Amino acid sequence: MIPIWFILVALVTEVMAAVVGFGSSTILTPIAALVFDVKTALALVGIFHTAGAIVRFLRFRPSIDRAFLWQFGPSVVIATLLGALFTRAVPSQVLVVILGLFLVGLVIFEWTHPRFSLPKRRSLEVASGGLTGFLSGLLGAGGALRAASLQAFGMKKEEYSGSSAVIAVASDLTRIPVYIASGYLFGVPLPWILGLIALGVLGTLIGLTIIDRVPQQTFRLIVLLAVLLVAIKLILDGITG
């Protein structure tokens, strides 16, 4: 049986992820590794995360800026692959600190300039997606980088949530088949998988009710606070690692 405490933690993390648009995989994967084998944990959390992302996508689909995503999304994917190729050639500990400081500066700027937003021009969308993807592939923290980038374009909460969900689903549907083909779910009872999917859906639905009740400006500040917390963690990991 899956421990009750793990189910409760998973539910809370998915509620948080539904609100801010990222974080469930980052928080839940190391916790799941305490209960399952590390590779099994990766696969189960990936499926759990996908279930929530699909619900968010369906909920906010009408609000998605498709023209923006066609510029931002592919550049994220391509640059993520490039960033991953550089992981062995670059001292990541120093870069993690730099990334954390960059995110802190970005959050402070966006927090103190609430009306600032980047214009939705093709060059900026491609460049932003490229920077986000490259640093994500190189250092991780893809969710926080994506959130900061989308917020910089001044998106409304519905548009932001839908766009982040599309990118999350695309990423998950790329990696999960690899996990399955590699046998990471071998021996895992089907009811456990179905239960985690149901839990991801439930957590997301709870999170969506919160989004509906939160004013736009408050929502923006919540997302920025979540990015700030990830940035502080990156800095501490880089210093102590």
Backbone as JSON, one array per atom type, in Angstrom:
{
  "sequence": "MIPIWFILVALVTEVMAAVVGFGSSTILTPIAALVFDVKTALALVGIFHTAGAIVRFLRFRPSIDRAFLWQFGPSVVIATLLGALFTRAVPSQVLVVILGLFLVGLVIFEWTHPRFSLPKRRSLEVASGGLTGFLSGLLGAGGALRAASLQAFGMKKEEYSGSSAVIAVASDLTRIPVYIASGYLFGVPLPWILGLIALGVLGTLIGLTIIDRVPQQTFRLIVLLAVLLVAIKLILDGITG",
  "N": [[0.83, -1.2, 0.0], [0.4, 2.3, -0.72], [1.83, 4.74, 1.35], [-0.19, 6.7, 3.59], [0.67, 9.26, 4.32], [2.26, 9.98, 2.16], [0.39, 10.19, 0.12], [-1.1, 12.39, 1.02], [0.86, 14.4, 0.97], [1.43, 14.42, -1.77], [-1.03, 15.28, -2.78], [-1.19, 17.9, -1.73], [1.05, 19.11, -2.96], [0.27, 19.03, -5.64], [-1.96, 20.68, -5.63], [-0.69, 23.1, -5.05], [0.96, 23.28, -7.34], [-0.97, 23.49, -9.34], [-1.9, 26.03, -8.87], [0.36, 27.8, -9.07], [1.56, 26.91, -11.38], [3.8, 25.28, -11.63], [6.17, 23.02, -10.05], [5.31, 20.62, -8.75], [6.63, 18.25, -9.61], [9.29, 18.88, -8.93], [9.19, 19.11, -6.14], [7.95, 16.72, -5.31], [9.31, 14.48, -6.41], [11.87, 13.85, -5.02], [10.73, 13.15, -2.58], [9.07, 11.02, -3.25], [11.03, 9.22, -3.87], [11.75, 8.25, -1.44], [9.88, 6.4, -0.91], [9.58, 4.75, -3.13], [11.63, 3.0, -5.57], [14.21, 4.96, -7.11], [14.05, 5.34, -9.94], [11.49, 4.34, -10.44], [10.07, 6.19, -8.98], [10.5, 8.51, -10.49], [9.04, 7.91, -12.82], [6.4, 7.49, -11.81], [5.81, 9.96, -10.59], [5.98, 11.53, -12.85], [3.75, 10.64, -14.35], [1.73, 11.31, -12.56], [2.07, 14.1, -12.5], [1.5, 14.7, -15.16], [-1.24, 14.12, -15.37], [-2.43, 16.16, -13.85], [-1.55, 18.4, -15.33], [-2.83, 18.03, -17.78], [-5.5, 18.39, -17.07], [-5.41, 21.09, -16.35], [-4.74, 22.18, -18.81], [-7.06, 21.54, -20.35], [-8.93, 23.02, -18.94], [-8.12, 25.7, -19.28], [-7.82, 26.01, -21.97], [-9.28, 27.65, -23.91], [-8.15, 30.13, -23.38], [-5.55, 30.18, -24.16], [-2.75, 31.6, -25.79], [-2.12, 30.88, -28.84], [-0.47, 31.69, -30.96], [1.68, 32.85, -29.62], [2.68, 30.59, -28.24], [3.56, 29.0, -30.35], [5.89, 30.24, -31.04], [7.37, 30.46, -28.67], [7.29, 27.86, -27.44], [8.55, 25.73, -29.21], [11.19, 26.72, -29.29], [11.92, 26.48, -26.63], [11.98, 23.67, -26.32], [13.98, 22.85, -28.2], [16.21, 24.31, -27.28], [16.44, 23.27, -24.72], [17.38, 20.69, -25.19], [19.89, 21.36, -26.23], [21.02, 22.61, -24.0], [21.15, 20.44, -22.27], [23.14, 18.95, -23.49], [25.39, 20.35, -22.82], [25.85, 19.9, -20.2], [27.95, 18.37, -19.09], [30.16, 19.82, -19.64], [30.29, 22.2, -18.33], [30.86, 23.87, -15.24], [28.49, 23.23, -13.1], [27.77, 23.99, -10.49], [28.55, 26.63, -9.94], [27.05, 27.94, -11.9], [24.46, 27.37, -11.07], [24.17, 28.98, -8.8], [24.42, 31.47, -10.05], [22.18, 31.4, -11.71], [20.18, 31.31, -9.73], [20.55, 33.83, -8.52], [19.97, 35.43, -10.72], [17.25, 34.85, -11.08], [16.25, 35.85, -8.67], [16.81, 38.59, -8.99], [15.17, 39.06, -11.21], [12.63, 38.54, -10.18], [12.46, 40.53, -8.2], [12.54, 42.79, -9.84], [10.19, 42.46, -11.41], [8.34, 42.47, -9.38], [8.55, 45.04, -8.32], [7.88, 46.53, -10.48], [5.04, 46.4, -11.41], [3.46, 46.91, -13.66], [4.99, 46.46, -15.83], [5.68, 44.8, -18.89], [6.87, 42.54, -21.33], [6.77, 43.16, -24.83], [4.81, 41.21, -27.09], [6.57, 40.09, -29.31], [7.95, 38.35, -32.08], [10.77, 37.93, -32.06], [11.47, 38.37, -29.38], [9.92, 36.45, -28.11], [10.95, 34.03, -29.12], [13.62, 34.3, -28.28], [13.31, 34.43, -25.49], [12.13, 31.93, -24.96], [14.23, 30.32, -25.85], [16.33, 30.98, -24.05], [15.15, 30.2, -21.64], [14.76, 27.43, -22.1], [17.41, 26.54, -22.58], [18.79, 27.05, -20.14], [17.22, 25.5, -18.51], [17.69, 22.9, -19.45], [20.37, 22.76, -18.88], [20.64, 23.23, -16.12], [18.36, 22.46, -14.76], [15.34, 23.24, -12.85], [13.33, 24.06, -14.52], [10.58, 24.69, -14.41], [10.36, 26.99, -12.74], [11.86, 28.84, -14.22], [10.35, 28.92, -16.57], [7.95, 29.95, -15.57], [8.76, 32.51, -14.71], [9.49, 33.6, -17.16], [7.06, 33.57, -18.65], [5.51, 35.23, -17.03], [6.84, 37.6, -17.43], [5.88, 38.5, -19.82], [3.51, 39.59, -19.17], [1.14, 38.06, -18.89], [-2.33, 37.21, -18.44], [-3.9, 35.44, -15.71], [-5.34, 33.14, -16.55], [-4.4, 32.74, -19.15], [-1.67, 32.4, -18.62], [-1.71, 30.05, -17.0], [-2.81, 28.17, -18.78], [-0.89, 28.18, -20.86], [1.49, 27.37, -19.54], [0.66, 24.83, -18.84], [0.4, 23.53, -21.33], [3.08, 23.4, -22.19], [4.12, 21.84, -20.13], [2.69, 19.42, -20.46], [3.6, 18.66, -23.0], [6.29, 18.23, -22.46], [6.14, 16.15, -20.55], [4.87, 14.08, -21.98], [6.86, 13.43, -23.65], [8.89, 12.34, -22.09], [7.75, 10.31, -20.47], [7.02, 7.95, -22.03], [9.6, 6.99, -22.47], [10.42, 6.29, -19.9], [8.6, 4.22, -19.4], [9.24, 2.38, -21.44], [11.74, 1.76, -20.58], [11.3, 0.19, -18.44], [10.7, 1.22, -15.92], [8.32, 1.15, -14.56], [7.84, -1.43, -14.05], [6.3, -4.05, -12.36], [4.82, -2.38, -10.76], [1.69, -2.04, -9.29], [-1.31, -1.73, -11.19], [-3.59, -0.41, -10.0], [-2.3, 1.4, -8.26], [-1.12, 3.2, -10.03], [-3.39, 4.22, -11.36], [-4.65, 5.33, -9.16], [-2.87, 7.39, -8.44], [-3.13, 9.0, -10.7], [-5.82, 9.79, -10.44], [-5.54, 11.19, -8.06], [-3.87, 13.27, -8.86], [-5.59, 14.61, -10.61], [-7.62, 15.37, -8.8], [-6.19, 17.07, -7.01], [-5.49, 19.1, -8.78], [-8.01, 20.11, -9.55], [-8.86, 21.19, -7.12], [-6.91, 23.17, -6.86], [-7.58, 24.76, -9.06], [-10.0, 25.89, -8.29], [-9.07, 27.64, -6.42], [-7.55, 29.38, -8.01], [-9.6, 30.6, -9.48], [-10.73, 32.2, -7.55], [-8.84, 34.0, -6.82], [-7.62, 37.3, -7.19], [-6.23, 38.9, -10.16], [-3.78, 40.41, -9.77], [-2.95, 39.52, -7.26], [-2.58, 36.83, -7.84], [-0.42, 36.97, -9.6], [1.58, 37.87, -7.84], [1.75, 35.67, -6.13], [2.78, 33.7, -7.84], [5.28, 34.86, -8.42], [6.39, 34.83, -5.87], [6.66, 32.07, -5.49], [8.56, 31.51, -7.46], [10.68, 32.97, -6.39], [11.24, 31.52, -4.04], [12.18, 29.11, -5.14], [14.44, 30.13, -6.38], [16.01, 30.95, -4.19], [16.47, 28.46, -3.04], [18.05, 27.31, -5.07], [20.34, 28.92, -4.93], [21.26, 28.32, -2.33], [21.7, 25.57, -2.61], [23.73, 25.63, -4.51], [25.78, 26.92, -3.09], [26.22, 25.31, -0.85], [26.57, 22.87, -2.01]],
  "CA": [[0.0, 0.0, 0.0], [1.1, 3.58, -0.69], [1.61, 5.38, 2.66], [-1.15, 7.8, 3.63], [1.36, 10.54, 4.37], [2.72, 10.31, 0.82], [-0.8, 10.61, -0.62], [-1.43, 13.75, 1.47], [1.9, 15.3, 0.45], [1.23, 14.52, -3.22], [-2.22, 16.11, -3.01], [-0.85, 19.3, -1.44], [1.97, 19.62, -3.98], [-0.46, 19.24, -6.89], [-2.76, 21.9, -5.43], [0.25, 24.22, -5.22], [1.38, 23.34, -8.74], [-2.09, 23.97, -10.14], [-2.04, 27.47, -8.65], [1.5, 28.58, -9.57], [1.94, 26.45, -12.7], [4.99, 24.43, -11.62], [6.64, 22.68, -8.71], [4.95, 19.32, -8.18], [7.71, 17.29, -9.87], [10.47, 19.29, -8.18], [9.0, 18.82, -4.72], [7.48, 15.37, -5.02], [10.22, 13.41, -6.84], [12.74, 13.35, -3.94], [9.91, 12.54, -1.54], [8.65, 9.72, -3.78], [12.2, 8.33, -3.83], [11.8, 7.65, -0.11], [8.88, 5.34, -0.87], [9.8, 3.87, -4.27], [12.92, 3.08, -6.23], [14.35, 6.3, -7.71], [13.53, 5.33, -11.31], [10.04, 4.19, -10.35], [9.57, 7.47, -8.49], [10.49, 9.42, -11.64], [7.93, 7.55, -13.71], [5.11, 7.7, -11.15], [5.6, 11.4, -10.44], [5.73, 12.04, -14.2], [2.36, 10.35, -14.69], [0.94, 12.14, -11.64], [2.19, 15.48, -12.97], [0.82, 14.81, -16.45], [-2.68, 14.12, -15.14], [-2.8, 17.51, -13.45], [-1.29, 19.34, -16.42], [-3.87, 17.85, -18.8], [-6.71, 19.04, -16.54], [-5.21, 22.54, -16.47], [-4.82, 22.5, -20.24], [-8.46, 21.5, -20.76], [-9.67, 24.11, -18.27], [-7.73, 27.04, -19.78], [-7.56, 25.92, -23.4], [-9.75, 28.81, -24.68], [-7.38, 31.35, -23.08], [-4.15, 30.02, -24.6], [-2.29, 32.38, -26.94], [-1.46, 29.88, -29.69], [0.59, 32.33, -31.73], [2.82, 32.97, -28.7], [3.23, 29.27, -27.95], [4.26, 28.49, -31.53], [7.22, 30.84, -31.05], [8.04, 30.2, -27.39], [7.39, 26.44, -27.13], [9.6, 24.98, -29.91], [12.53, 27.19, -28.91], [12.19, 25.87, -25.33], [12.32, 22.26, -26.51], [15.27, 22.74, -28.88], [17.27, 24.84, -26.41], [16.59, 22.34, -23.6], [18.27, 19.63, -25.66], [21.23, 21.93, -26.32], [21.5, 22.8, -22.64], [21.47, 19.12, -21.7], [24.4, 18.5, -24.08], [26.49, 21.09, -22.21], [25.89, 19.67, -18.75], [29.23, 17.82, -18.64], [31.27, 20.71, -19.99], [30.19, 23.45, -17.57], [30.76, 23.68, -13.78], [27.1, 23.59, -12.82], [27.58, 24.56, -9.15], [28.65, 28.09, -10.06], [25.94, 28.4, -12.71], [23.24, 27.28, -10.27], [24.12, 30.21, -8.0], [24.15, 32.58, -10.97], [20.77, 31.29, -12.09], [19.38, 31.71, -8.58], [20.65, 35.29, -8.38], [19.24, 35.99, -11.86], [15.82, 34.75, -10.79], [15.95, 36.8, -7.58], [16.77, 39.91, -9.6], [14.01, 39.14, -12.09], [11.45, 38.63, -9.32], [12.44, 41.87, -7.59], [12.18, 43.76, -10.88], [8.77, 42.32, -11.76], [7.55, 42.82, -8.19], [8.57, 46.5, -8.15], [7.35, 47.14, -11.71], [3.88, 45.54, -11.69], [2.84, 47.18, -14.95], [5.93, 46.16, -16.9], [5.53, 43.55, -19.62], [7.56, 42.5, -22.62], [5.85, 43.09, -25.97], [4.79, 39.89, -27.72], [7.19, 40.1, -30.64], [8.53, 37.04, -32.4], [12.17, 37.84, -31.65], [11.52, 38.26, -27.93], [9.32, 35.17, -27.72], [11.92, 32.97, -29.44], [14.79, 34.47, -27.42], [12.92, 34.07, -24.13], [11.99, 30.48, -24.93], [15.56, 29.74, -25.98], [17.06, 31.16, -22.79], [14.49, 29.35, -20.65], [15.04, 26.03, -22.4], [18.83, 26.22, -22.43], [19.12, 27.0, -18.72], [16.49, 24.37, -17.94], [18.42, 21.69, -19.8], [21.71, 22.8, -18.27], [20.64, 23.31, -14.66], [17.08, 22.1, -14.13], [14.51, 24.39, -12.44], [12.61, 24.5, -15.71], [9.29, 25.27, -14.07], [10.55, 28.35, -12.24], [12.29, 29.67, -15.35], [9.2, 29.09, -17.46], [7.01, 30.85, -14.9], [9.3, 33.86, -14.75], [9.44, 34.06, -18.55], [5.67, 33.83, -19.02], [5.06, 36.4, -16.29], [7.47, 38.8, -18.01], [5.05, 38.95, -20.94], [2.29, 40.19, -18.64], [-0.02, 37.22, -19.18], [-3.38, 37.05, -17.45], [-3.73, 34.17, -15.01], [-5.86, 32.05, -17.36], [-3.46, 32.54, -20.26], [-0.45, 31.85, -18.04], [-1.95, 28.67, -16.56], [-2.97, 27.33, -19.97], [0.38, 28.09, -21.59], [2.41, 26.53, -18.78], [0.15, 23.46, -18.9], [0.74, 22.98, -22.64], [4.51, 23.08, -22.2], [4.32, 20.73, -19.19], [2.17, 18.2, -21.09], [4.52, 18.29, -24.09], [7.51, 17.69, -21.84], [5.84, 14.88, -19.89], [4.56, 13.06, -22.98], [8.12, 13.07, -24.28], [9.74, 11.54, -21.21], [7.09, 9.16, -19.85], [7.21, 6.72, -22.82], [10.97, 6.51, -22.25], [10.41, 5.62, -18.6], [7.85, 2.96, -19.53], [10.04, 1.47, -22.27], [12.93, 1.36, -19.81], [10.88, -0.73, -17.39], [10.66, 1.87, -14.62], [7.05, 0.85, -13.89], [7.68, -2.88, -13.98], [5.93, -4.52, -11.04], [3.96, -1.43, -10.05], [0.29, -2.42, -9.51], [-2.1, -0.77, -11.97], [-4.41, 0.45, -9.13], [-1.48, 2.49, -7.75], [-0.98, 4.2, -11.1], [-4.69, 4.86, -11.54], [-4.9, 6.13, -7.97], [-2.08, 8.63, -8.54], [-3.76, 9.83, -11.74], [-7.01, 10.38, -9.83], [-5.08, 12.14, -7.06], [-3.4, 14.44, -9.6], [-6.78, 15.32, -11.09], [-8.27, 15.98, -7.64], [-5.38, 18.2, -6.56], [-5.59, 20.18, -9.77], [-9.35, 20.7, -9.46], [-8.85, 22.04, -5.93], [-6.1, 24.34, -7.19], [-8.31, 25.61, -10.02], [-10.99, 26.69, -7.55], [-8.32, 28.73, -5.78], [-7.23, 30.35, -9.06], [-10.82, 31.33, -9.82], [-11.07, 33.13, -6.48], [-7.72, 34.92, -6.56], [-7.5, 38.4, -8.16], [-5.09, 38.81, -11.07], [-2.55, 40.94, -9.19], [-2.54, 38.61, -6.19], [-2.09, 35.63, -8.51], [0.91, 37.29, -10.11], [2.5, 37.92, -6.71], [1.92, 34.3, -5.65], [3.7, 33.04, -8.77], [6.61, 35.44, -8.21], [6.9, 34.32, -4.59], [7.08, 30.68, -5.72], [9.83, 31.58, -8.2], [11.7, 33.45, -5.44], [11.6, 30.41, -3.15], [13.03, 28.2, -5.92], [15.72, 30.82, -6.6], [16.76, 30.86, -2.92], [16.93, 27.06, -2.93], [19.14, 27.12, -6.02], [21.52, 29.59, -4.39], [21.73, 27.54, -1.19], [22.24, 24.3, -3.13], [25.01, 25.89, -5.17], [26.8, 27.29, -2.1], [26.5, 24.19, 0.05], [26.83, 21.63, -2.76]],
  "C": [[0.87, 1.26, 0.0], [0.8, 4.26, 0.64], [0.64, 6.57, 2.57], [-0.46, 9.15, 3.61], [1.85, 10.97, 2.99], [1.55, 10.81, -0.03], [-1.17, 12.06, -0.27], [-0.43, 14.76, 0.93], [1.72, 15.52, -1.05], [0.04, 15.43, -3.54], [-1.9, 17.59, -2.81], [0.05, 19.88, -2.51], [1.25, 19.87, -5.3], [-1.38, 20.45, -6.8], [-1.88, 23.12, -5.65], [0.65, 24.39, -6.67], [0.28, 23.86, -9.64], [-2.23, 25.48, -10.03], [-0.9, 28.23, -9.32], [2.02, 28.09, -10.91], [3.18, 25.59, -12.76], [5.24, 23.97, -10.18], [6.33, 21.28, -8.22], [6.05, 18.28, -8.4], [8.94, 17.6, -9.03], [10.36, 18.9, -6.72], [8.77, 17.34, -4.47], [8.48, 14.27, -5.38], [11.16, 12.94, -5.73], [11.97, 12.7, -2.8], [9.46, 11.15, -1.97], [9.8, 8.72, -3.74], [12.4, 7.71, -2.46], [10.87, 6.45, -0.01], [9.14, 4.3, -1.95], [11.27, 3.9, -4.68], [12.99, 4.4, -6.99], [13.76, 6.34, -9.12], [12.02, 5.18, -11.33], [9.41, 5.5, -9.89], [9.49, 8.49, -9.64], [9.28, 9.16, -12.53], [6.58, 7.85, -13.08], [4.81, 9.19, -10.99], [5.33, 12.04, -11.81], [4.28, 11.83, -14.61], [1.42, 11.21, -13.85], [0.9, 13.59, -12.13], [1.43, 15.69, -14.27], [-0.69, 14.9, -16.28], [-3.15, 15.52, -14.76], [-2.64, 18.52, -14.57], [-2.36, 19.24, -17.5], [-5.17, 18.52, -18.35], [-6.59, 20.56, -16.67], [-5.3, 22.99, -17.93], [-6.28, 22.55, -20.71], [-9.25, 22.66, -20.18], [-9.38, 25.47, -18.91], [-7.45, 27.05, -21.28], [-8.06, 27.14, -24.19], [-8.91, 30.07, -24.49], [-5.95, 31.3, -23.6], [-3.87, 30.88, -25.83], [-1.47, 31.44, -27.84], [-0.31, 30.46, -30.5], [1.86, 32.47, -30.88], [3.49, 31.62, -28.49], [4.0, 28.69, -29.13], [5.67, 29.09, -31.65], [8.01, 30.41, -29.81], [8.32, 28.71, -27.2], [8.5, 25.69, -27.85], [11.01, 25.42, -29.53], [12.92, 26.65, -27.53], [12.68, 24.44, -25.5], [13.72, 22.1, -27.12], [16.41, 23.18, -27.96], [17.49, 23.95, -25.19], [17.53, 21.2, -23.98], [19.71, 20.14, -25.74], [21.84, 22.11, -24.93], [21.92, 21.49, -22.01], [22.82, 18.62, -22.23], [25.6, 19.17, -23.43], [26.68, 20.77, -20.73], [27.25, 19.16, -18.26], [30.39, 18.78, -18.86], [31.31, 21.97, -19.13], [30.11, 23.14, -16.08], [29.4, 24.16, -13.28], [26.91, 24.27, -11.47], [27.61, 26.08, -9.19], [27.44, 28.64, -10.82], [24.61, 28.34, -11.95], [23.08, 28.53, -9.41], [23.79, 31.4, -8.87], [22.69, 32.58, -11.39], [19.86, 31.74, -10.96], [19.38, 33.22, -8.4], [19.9, 35.99, -9.51], [17.74, 35.98, -11.6], [15.4, 35.71, -9.67], [15.84, 38.21, -8.15], [15.54, 40.11, -10.47], [12.73, 39.29, -11.27], [11.34, 40.02, -8.7], [12.02, 42.92, -8.61], [10.69, 43.69, -11.2], [7.87, 42.71, -10.6], [7.44, 44.34, -8.04], [8.09, 47.24, -9.38], [6.13, 46.33, -12.17], [3.25, 45.75, -13.05], [3.76, 46.89, -16.12], [5.57, 44.84, -17.57], [6.27, 43.64, -20.94], [6.52, 42.46, -23.75], [5.94, 41.71, -26.62], [5.25, 40.01, -29.18], [7.92, 38.8, -30.85], [9.95, 36.9, -31.87], [12.28, 37.65, -30.14], [10.96, 36.92, -27.45], [10.29, 34.02, -27.96], [13.12, 33.06, -28.51], [14.48, 34.06, -25.99], [12.78, 32.56, -23.98], [13.34, 29.78, -25.01], [16.36, 29.82, -24.69], [16.49, 30.25, -21.71], [14.85, 27.88, -20.86], [16.5, 25.66, -22.15], [19.22, 26.09, -20.96], [18.4, 25.84, -18.03], [17.24, 23.07, -18.21], [19.76, 21.61, -19.11], [21.66, 22.61, -16.76], [19.39, 22.76, -13.99], [16.3, 23.36, -13.79], [13.73, 24.94, -13.61], [11.3, 25.18, -15.4], [9.4, 26.71, -13.61], [10.96, 29.3, -13.35], [11.13, 29.95, -16.3], [8.2, 30.07, -16.87], [7.48, 32.29, -14.98], [9.21, 34.43, -16.17], [8.02, 34.42, -18.96], [5.14, 35.06, -18.3], [5.63, 37.69, -16.87], [6.69, 39.34, -19.19], [3.69, 39.46, -20.48], [1.03, 39.38, -18.9], [-1.06, 37.28, -18.06], [-3.3, 35.64, -16.89], [-4.23, 32.98, -15.82], [-4.91, 31.71, -18.5], [-2.16, 31.91, -19.77], [-0.62, 30.38, -17.68], [-2.09, 27.73, -17.76], [-1.67, 27.13, -20.71], [1.37, 27.2, -20.86], [1.98, 25.07, -18.81], [0.5, 22.79, -20.23], [2.2, 22.53, -22.68], [4.8, 21.89, -21.28], [3.86, 19.41, -19.8], [3.11, 17.73, -22.18], [5.79, 17.66, -23.54], [7.26, 16.31, -21.25], [5.59, 13.76, -20.91], [5.8, 12.65, -23.77], [8.92, 12.11, -23.4], [9.08, 10.28, -20.67], [7.2, 7.88, -20.7], [8.6, 6.12, -22.66], [11.05, 5.74, -20.94], [9.73, 4.25, -18.7], [8.65, 1.94, -20.32], [11.27, 0.96, -21.53], [12.58, 0.46, -18.63], [10.78, -0.11, -16.01], [9.38, 1.55, -13.84], [6.83, -0.65, -13.76], [7.37, -3.3, -12.53], [5.07, -3.58, -10.24], [2.5, -1.79, -10.32], [-0.48, -1.33, -10.25], [-2.98, 0.11, -11.07], [-3.6, 1.6, -8.52], [-1.36, 3.6, -8.78], [-2.29, 4.96, -11.3], [-5.03, 5.76, -10.35], [-4.13, 7.44, -8.0], [-2.63, 9.57, -9.61], [-4.98, 10.54, -11.16], [-6.62, 11.44, -8.81], [-4.58, 13.43, -7.74], [-4.55, 15.28, -10.12], [-7.46, 16.05, -9.95], [-7.51, 17.21, -7.14], [-5.47, 19.39, -7.49], [-6.95, 20.87, -9.69], [-9.46, 21.6, -8.23], [-8.08, 23.32, -6.21], [-6.81, 25.29, -8.12], [-9.38, 26.45, -9.32], [-10.31, 27.86, -6.85], [-7.99, 29.81, -6.81], [-8.44, 31.22, -9.39], [-11.15, 32.4, -8.79], [-10.01, 34.2, -6.24], [-7.69, 36.02, -7.62], [-6.21, 38.3, -8.97], [-3.79, 39.27, -10.43], [-2.04, 40.04, -8.07], [-1.97, 37.33, -6.77], [-0.67, 35.83, -8.99], [1.95, 37.29, -8.97], [2.76, 36.53, -6.13], [2.92, 33.55, -6.52], [5.13, 33.54, -8.56], [7.22, 34.96, -6.9], [7.39, 32.88, -4.73], [8.41, 30.64, -6.47], [10.96, 32.01, -7.27], [12.16, 32.33, -4.52], [12.5, 29.4, -3.87], [14.41, 28.82, -6.12], [16.6, 30.74, -5.35], [17.3, 29.45, -2.71], [18.09, 26.8, -3.86], [20.44, 27.72, -5.47], [22.12, 28.78, -3.24], [22.34, 26.22, -1.63], [23.61, 24.51, -3.77], [26.12, 26.21, -4.18], [27.22, 26.11, -1.25], [26.87, 22.91, -0.68], [28.27, 21.47, -3.13]]
}
